[in-house]
Amino acid sequence: MKTSVFAIDVGYGNTKYAFRAGSGTIATGMFPSLAQLAASRALSGYGEGVLASRKVAVITIDQIEYEVGPDVSLTAAYGKTGRALSDDYVLSNNYAALLFGALHFSGVTHIERLVLGLPVHNLKKYSAVLKERFSGELDFGHSRVVVDKVIVIPQPLGSLVFAKYSREGDFGPNDEHLVVDVGYFTTDWVYANGFTMDDKRSGGMPGGASQIYQRVANLVARDEGDEVNGIEMIDKALRTRTPFFFYGKSIDLAPYLERADPLITGVVKEMQNNVGQLPDVRSIMLSGGGAALYAPAIREAFPRVVIEVIDSPCLANAKGFLLAGEGSLARERRAA
């Protein structure tokens, strides 16, 4: 299947993708950003209808097989779930396996424009690397995909584009907005006048949702007297507002979350120092999987500014990447 534009947001927490379906609607998908080494033998398919087969794909990178997909396990021995949390994440095999997984599950075979995003503070450092690595014919073991060109944009810009297109009347060409993308490992912000990005007041830093989950895990471990490795399960419990199960106990995480507030405040203060008091902005728009965690601290830091969480914050960047790519391709075609 050929598609003109395909967008992938390979986040530290989840991998999201978006493309145009045959009906013209935006099709999306999402799965955890866990690239585990594939098992040497698979038993799940031999349950004679009792054990369900998992929705995973085996991706081969440098002759090593990785397992990715919606049903990849959230737990593993000693916490080794296949998640990579490092500043050079985009250079890792984990990143490539997740990107190829998105292509596999979509079924595309030829892409004219592949749109990817990077944290603001890493954009100049790794943009050229992504363009080179993921252009051309990509072979990931069981499938091949041809990519004509790769476009790389700042991650929060995807949310801004998505918000503008979904609420056309709310955005004027000179309106100023601050878009804050709270990811799993980083928090990024873009100060924009229309679609013009203010480099001096845009930035990002390590410090997203995962640092909160790790802090909660450390506090639970201290109280329980045993190590807590599974921050993926901490994440799931907080998102679903259910107790965290640990050695036969159902633990309410709300009190632990409150004790992690200083970490959130530290990131918000850093952003506040960069952007100022924002008397001229129309709104602060929050996106990303950690938006709900950071929203109270951002409201407290900017009490006189309208603050809103973008619809479907986890998928906002991927949808925005798609729309930005379609606009770029349309301009190229008109110029030609």
N, C-alpha and C positions, 0 to 999 in steps of 0.2 A: 504494500500500500504506500503510495506517494502522498506526501503532505507538504504544503508550502511552508508552514511555520510550525515548529514544535518547541515548546518551552519546558525547561526542567529546572526546578529549584531543589538542588541537592543540599538539603539542610543537615545540620549536625543531628537534629532530632528525628525529622521525617523527610523523605524524598517525595516531592510533589511534581506532577507534570500536567500539562494542558495542551490540547490541540483541537482543531475543528473536526467534528464528526461529519458524516455524510450529509446530515440534515442541516449543517451550518451552525449548530449549537456547539458550545464549548464543552468538550469531554475532558474530564479530569480523573486523576488517580493519585493515591497516596499510600505509602507503606513506610515502616520504620527504617531509619538509616542504620541498619545493622547488617553488616556483611560478614557472615560467619563462614569459617572453613567448612566446606561441604562434607557431610558424613561419608565415610568409606562404604557404608551400606545403609539402605533405606528400608525400614520395616513398616512405615505407615501405610504403604499401598497393599499390604498383605493381610488386612484385617477382615477380609470377606464381608465387607459392608458394615462391620462394627467400628473399625477405625477409619475416620475420614481422611482422605488425601489432603495434604496441605497445599495452598497456593503459593509456591515458591519457584524460583528459577535458579538454575546452576549457571553461573557466569565464570568464564575462564579468563584470567588475567595473568600473563607471564607463566603459563602452564599450571597455575594454581586455581583450583575450583572454589568459588565462593557461592554461598546460598543467600539469596535476597528475596524479598517479597512480603506481601501482607501477612502471611502466616509464619514468618520467621519467629523463632522462639525469643521471648523477652527475658528469659532466664538462662543462665549457663553456669557451669562449674566455676567457682571463684570469681564470678562477675565478668567473665570474658565473653561478652555477648557479641563482639564484632563491631563495637562502636568506636570511632576514632574522634578524639577531642584534642585537636592540636591546631596551631595557627596555620600550618602548611597542609591542612586537610586536603585541599584540592589536588595536591601532588600524589596522594596516596592511592594504592590499589583499591582501598575501600570506596573512595569517591568514584573511581572509574566503574567499579562493579555495580554501584547503586545507579549511576547514570545509565549504564547498559541495561540494568533491570527495568528502568522506566521505558526504554525503547522496546524491550522484549514484550512487556505486558501490553503496550499500545498496539503492537503488530505493524508498526511502520517499517518500511524498507528503504525509503528515499526521502530525504528532508532537504528542502531548499535553504531554509534558515533555521539553525538551531540556536535558541536564545537561552543563555545561562546567566546567573547572577553571582556576584561576589560581595562579601562584606566591604563596606566603604573603605576601611583602613587597609584592605588588601587588594584593592582594585588595580592600581598601577603595577603592583608587584607580580600578580599572577594572570592578568588578562591575556597577555600574549601567549602564555603557556597553554591556557585552555583553548585558545583559537587554533593553535598548532596541533595539540594532542587529539582534539575531537573533530577535526575536519578531514574529509576524504572518506575512504572506505574503512569502516570500523568492523573488526572481527572479534566477537566475544565468545567464541566457542561453538555455540549452536546456531547462531544467526549472524547475518551481516547487514549493515546499514550504511548507506551512502549519505554523507552530509556535505552539501555544496559549500556552506559558509557558516561560521559560528559568530554570533553577536554576544558580547558580554556587557552587562549593565549593572549599576549599583543595586543591591537587593531592595532597599526601601523604595526605589523608584518604581518598581513593579507595583507596589501597593498604591502609590500615587496615581499611576496610569489607570489601574483598575477602578479606583474610587472616582476618577474623573469621568471615565466612560460609563460607569453605572449610575452616576448622578450628574449628568451633563449640565443641568441648570445651576448647580451649586459652585461651579468653578469658572471664574473669569480669567482672562489671560494675564492679569496683573495681581491676582489674589495670591497671598502668601500663606503657605501651609508648612507645618512641621510634621513629617512622617517618621514615626518611631517603629522600627521592626525589632521586636524582642524575640530573638531566636533561641535555640537550645544552648548554644555556646557563646554567641556574641549578641550585643545590642547595638544596632545601627540607627542613625538618624540622618534624614535629608531635609535641609531647609530649602524650600523651592518657591520661586516667584513664577507662577504659571508652571511651565516645565523647565525653567532655567534654575539650575542647581547652584546654590551659594556654597562654594567650596570652603570658605572660611568658617561657616556655621554648620557644616555637615561633617559627620565623623562617625566613629564607632570604636568599640573596645570589647575585648573578651569579658564576658559577664552576662550571661543570659539565664534561661530557666534552669540549666543543669547545675549551676552553682547553688541554686536554692535547693534542688533535690539532694545534692551532695551534703549540704549543711543539715537538712532534715535527717538524712541517713546517719550522719555523724552523731546527732543528738539522740536519735533512737538507739544507736549502738551504745552510747554512754549509759543510757538508762537501763538497757537490757543486758549489758555486760557481755555483748557478743557482736562481732563484726557484721555490718549490713552492706552487702555488695550490690544488691539489685536496685540501683536508682531508676531503672526502667519501670519497676513495679511501684516505686514511690511516685513516679510521674503518672502512671495509670491510676493509682489510688486518688491522687489529687485532682486529676482531670474528671474522673467519674464520681468524685465525692463519696468514695467508699472507704472503709477501714483498710489499713495495711496489715496483711496477714504475715506473722513472723513467729515461727516455732509454736504454733497452736494458739497464739494470741491475736485478737483483732484490735489493732491500735488506731486510735483517732489521731490523724496527723495535723488537725487544725492548730492545736497549741504549739506544735513544733514549727509550723509554718510562720506563726507570729514571731517566733524567736529568730527567724531568718531575715526579718525586716531590715536590719542594718546593712546587709549585703545589697539589697535592692536600693536602699537609700544612697549608698555609695555610688552606684552606677548612675542614678538619676541626678545626683549632685554634679558628677562629671559632665553629663550632658548639659545641665543648667549653666555651668560655667562656660560652656562652648557657645550656647545659643542666646543667653541673656534672658530677659523677662518676657519677651514676645508680645509686646503691646500691639503689633501690627498684623499678627497672623489671624487668619479666619478660623483655623482650628488646628488642634493636634490630633493626628490620626494614628491610632495604634493598630499594628498588625503583628503577625507571628504567633506561634504557639504559646509564648509566654506573656502575651498581651494582658491577659486577665490578672496575672500575678503582679505585674508592674503598674497596673492602672491606678490603684489607690495612692501610691507614692508619687506618681506623675501628677495626679489631681492636686495633691497637697503642695507640690512644688510650683504649680502654675494654676492657682485658684481662680483666676479671672479669665482664663482661656477656655474656650469650648473644647472639650475632649471627647472623642468618640472612638469606639472600637469598630474597625472595618468589618463588614459582613464576611463570614467565613474567613477569619484572619489567617488560618493555616494555609489556605489556598490562594490568598490574595496576590502574593508575589508571582506565583506561577501563571495565574490568569493575566496579570499585568504584563509579564514578560511576553506572553503570546500576543497581546494587543499591541505592545510596543514593536514587536517583530513584524507584525502585519503592516503597521504604519510605515516602518522602515523599508520593507519590501515594496510597498505600493509607491513610495517616493522614488526608489531605484528604477522601477519600471516606467514611471512617468518621465524620469530624466533620460532613460534610454530611448 
